[in-house]
């Protein structure tokens, strides 16, 4: 599980399997590559799988940056290049899905396929946001209040994360997620992510990037895409309206529905995710050659 020098810091990643076309798994907030620990070994039987920790998260370095969406995208792109990754298949959850879409839109010739679950597919209004999560996110986006909640109380790790896993997390599992954030300063990425949610036009730079990758998602008819959906559990953000939007606006999309899961679907349904990915990768020959 190596760390790679990237820009002025390091990116850690997990890796298993071998093959010419890597499958890159991207996590969101407040998790790490540990999210994919039960998925990687199964998919790694068919090809090379890599799962990085986003900059400032997990075991990756923590440089003195603002941890904006742009920062994460910049470090991630540099990591792809540092490892010499050419064509790839992308798998994303939460903000990892948004970063996958963004990277794909910026490197369209290098994406063989993209799979996603519980992620940000379009700019939203507060009315689109899950009603149960709205008060929490409004508080975290409030200056001063968010700092107290996330930086001082470590709310995202101690409450939000375990509260959005239907099957719960063991003390050991939560400890792995908690370990990278021992100090107030180390928790800055956890606060910046909810403040990056594209709600009612703000923040404008993130809304613009999402609008740009939506154009790519609609136009990339030659890139197979897979949306994994689940019966709603705690914290589910991709409800029926969002799924319908994906069906209408995302080109070459397959949608597969499974049993109950919270927002952190790889924690609740790793076997289902792995088997679905394997079947999809095989169907489109994404790891060995172009379909047809």
N, C-alpha and C positions, 0 to 999 in steps of 0.2 A: 504494500500500500504506500506508494511513493509520494513525495512532495516535489513539485516542479517549480523552478524559478520562473516567475511571471511578473513582468514589469518591475516594480520595486518590492515585491513580496513573493509569497509562495502559495501555490494551490495544491492541496492534498487530494488524492483520489483513490478510490477502490477499483480494483480491476480483476477480472476473471475471464477465462476462455481465450480462444485465439480465432483469428479469421481476418480476411481482407477488409471487410466493411464493419467498422465499430458501431455498436449501439451505445449511445451516450444517454445516461439517466440523470435528469436534473431535478433537484429538490427545491422546496420553497421555504417559507417562514413558519416556524422557527427551527426547522429540522436540519438535516445534513445528509450526506451520502448514506448514513446509517439507516435512513428511511427505506432504502432499497435492499437491505441485507438479506431478506428472504426471497427477493425476486432475482437478483443477480446470479446466484448459483444455478438456478433452473434455466434461465435464458443463456447463461454462459456455456451450457452444453452444446449450443448450436453456433456460437460465435463469440467474438471479443466484446466484452461489456466493460464500460468505464462509468464511474459515478463520481464526479468531483464534489468537493465542498465549495460552495460559493465563497467569494472573498469575504473575510471577516466572520465566517461561520464555520462550524465544525472544527476540523484540525487545520484549516487554511490560515494563512497569515492575517494579521489585523493591522494593516497600514492606517495611517492618519488621513483618511478620506471621508467624504460625506456619506457614502453608502447609498447613493441615489441609484435609480434604475440604470442610468447611463454608466455609472461606475461598475456595477455588476456586469453589464453587457461588455464593457471594455476589457475587464479582467478575464471574463469567460472567453471572449474571442482570442485574446492573447494566449490563453491556455490551449485552445484548439490548435493554434499555430505552433506553439512551443512543442507540442506532442506530434506535430506533423500529420494531423488528422485531415484527410482529404474528404472523400464522400463518407457520410455518416447517416445513421438512423437516429432520430431523436425521440426521447421519451420524457415527458415533463409532467410534474405535479405542482399545483399552486403556482407560485411565481416562477418555478422551473419551467412550466409550460409556456408562460409569457416570454421568458428568455429564449426558449427554444424557437418560438414563432419569430421573435425578433432576429435571432441569428439566421434563421432560415430565409427570412425576407432580405437580409443583407448578403447572404451567400447562397443564392437560389440554385446554383449549379452543383452544390455540394450536399444537398439533402435528398436522400433516397426515399425516406418515409418519415412520418412523424405521428407519434401516438401521445394521447394526453388524457388527463383525468383531473377533475376538480381544479380548473385553472381559470385564468382571466382571458376571455376570448374577445371582448369588445369593451369600449368605453361604456360606463354605466351611469345611471342616476341613483340617488339614494333610494328611490322607489324600487329600483331593481335589486337592491341589496337585501340579503336575507334579514327579515324583520328582527329575528332573535339576536342577530349580531350587531344591529345598527347602533344601539346605545354604547356598546363597548368600543366600536370603531370611531364613533363620534368623539368619545372621550379621549382616545389615543391620539386623535388628530388635533386636539385642543392644546395649544401651547401651555406648558407648565403641568397640565394634568397628565398628558401622555408621558412626560419624563418621570413623573412620580410613579405612575403605574408600571411602566416597562423598565425604566432604568433603575429605579430604586426598589420596587417591589418584585421585579422579575416576573410580572404577571403572565407574559406570553409563555414562558416555560412552565411556571408553577400551576397555572390555571387553564389558560386557553388551549395549550397543547393536549394535556390529558383529557380535557373536557370535550374534545372533538375527535376522540378515538372511541368508537362504539365498544370495542372489546377491552378498553382500558390499557394502561401501560404498567408494567411491573416497576418496582422501585429501581431495579437495575437498569431497565430501559430508559426510564426518565432521567436517571443519573447520567447516562451517556449523553443525552440531549442537553442536560444542565451544565456539564463540565466545561464547555468552551466559554461560558459566560459568568465568571466568578466575580466580576467587578462591574460597577456602573458603566464605565467607559466601554467595556467589552460588549455591552448589550445594545449599542447604538444601532447596528443593523436590524435588530428585532423591532425597534421603534420606527425606523425609516420605511420599512416595508408597508405597514398599514397606512402611513402617510403618503405612499405612492399609489394607493388604490385610485383608479381613474373614475372619480365620482363628480358628477355635475360639472365636467370640464376642467377639473383640477386634480393633480397638477398638470398644467398645459403641456409640458414636455413629454410626460408619460402618455397622455391622451394622444398626442401626435404620433408617438412611436407605435401605439396600439392601432391607431387608424391606418398607419402604413403597413403593419403586418396583416391587417384585415384585408387589404388590397391583395397582398400576396396569397393569403389563404384562399381567396375567391378565385384567383387566376391560375394557381399552380395545379392545373388539371392532370399533370403527369406525375404528381407526388402523392402516393397513397397515404391516407390519413385514417387514424383510428381513435374514436372517442369511447372511453370506457365509462359507463354510467352505472349507478348503484341505487338501490332503494334508499331514500333519504334517511340519514342518521344524524347524530349531533354535529352541527356546524356545516352541513352540506350547503355548497354555494351554487352548484350548477343544477338548478331546478328545471321543470318542464319547459318554461319559456326560453331559457338559455339553450337547452338542448334543441328545441325547435329552431332557434336562430342558427345554430351550427348546421343543422340539416339543410337549411335554406341558403346559407352563405359560404360554407366551406366546401371547396371542390374535392371530388374524389374521396368522400368521407364515408366510412363505415361506422355505425353506432352499435355498440353491444351493451346490453343491460344485464345486470347481475343482482345478487341479493344485497342485503343491507350493509351499509358502511357509513362511518362518519366522514368528515372532511378528509382526514388522512387515510385515504383508501389503501395505500400500500401497507399500512399497519393492520388494517382490518381484513383485507382480502388479497394477501400476497400470492397465494396459490392460483387464484382465479386470474389475477393480472398476468402472472408468468405464463400460464397456459394459453391465455388469449393472445398475448404477444407472440408466443412461439408459433401459434397457428397462423397469425397474420403475417409474420415474417416469412413463413414458409409459403403461404398462398401467393405472395407477391415476389418470391425469390429475392428478397431484399438483401440477403447476406451473401448471395452467390452470383447473381446476374440479373439483368433487366427482365421484367416480366415479358414473356412471349419471345 
